[in-house]
Amino acid sequence: MKYIETLREGEKIQEIYLCKQKNSLLTKAGKPYDNLILQDKTGTINAKIWDPSSQGIEEFDALDYIAVNGDVTSFMGALQLNVRRVRKVSEGEYSPADYLPVSENDSAQMMTSLQSYIASIQNPYLKQLLAAFFEDSAFVARFEKHSAAKSVHHGFVGGLLEHTLSVTINCDFFAKRYPVLNRDLLLTAAICHDIGKLSELSDFPQNDYTDEGQLLGHIVMGANMVSEKIREIEGFPKQLRSELLHCILAHHGELEYGSPKKPALAEAMALSFADNLDAKMETVKELFNGIPEGNTDWLGFNRVLDTNIRRTGK
């Protein structure tokens, strides 16, 4: 299979891809064309069907697997595919595992590691809260497979689990290094901080924002999910509830980054640092994965990192 990450300008390809999105549009001259987002497990590429009515273009919809014949071109510095022929394929002609981006880490091992951190929590109320989520097999199954983003970072199967575990590991280090931090509160907040993404983003293969996700966002949704579970725990301390919810609501650090509140607790500050650290380093890793090993050219301005970046020389 010719994976998207290996495509180069000038190539002619004949391959099967997942059509993640399909939009019928008009050129400036008023001529209809189709704009597609094609996907495999290595990434996505924009594709154009300039003549949707031609004989070589068969009927298909978004989320169909399609056999594509076309040319790889470049537009404004990004690769795209000019499609000449399309055929909707049937089950058996493709393996779904080739089309969904998946964490390079084993999900069962990651969940075992996360469960070990949950087991280390001493506060009985926080322990009950985490058990309410992570002793629910249906919840765990969704959590293991969900992404942490539509794109940007950890936008793959297992991304939410991988990101949550990384943030929890970072917070555990902070708690050991800075005794001022309440470890139980910090780790519980780390484990729950992105829980709202289960509702903000749809399951694969769509992995797109839900209506509720667009309207509320994962921070508010996650705080609501945690608050609902807390109401089911008799005697849960009011102050502890407020502190935990504050950590979740403030974990993006700044109002302009989507946090309803700025961090006002040491634990909320530590969580925002741990979350930002993992998001930025994963963004760098994913950027470098898209260029050949040994390439130390500047990659251009990156919106997430807010800088121009290149790989370190050896």
Secondary structure, 3 states (H helix, E strand, C coil): CCCHHHCCCCCEEEEEEEEEEEEEEECCCCCEEEEEEEEECCEEEEEEECCCCCCCECCCCCCCEEEEEEEEEEECCEEEEEEEEEEECCCCCCCHHHCCCECCCCHHHHHHHHHHHHHCCCCHHHHHHHHHHHCCHHHHHHHHHCCCCCCCCCCCECHHHHHHHHHHHHHHHHHHHCCCCCHHHHHHHHHHCCCCHHHHECCCCCCCECHHHHHHCHHHHHHHHHHHHHHCCCCCCHHHHHHHHHHHHCCCCCHHHCCCCCCCCHHHHHHHHHHHHHHHHHHHHHHHHCCCCCCCCCCCEECCCCEECCCCCC
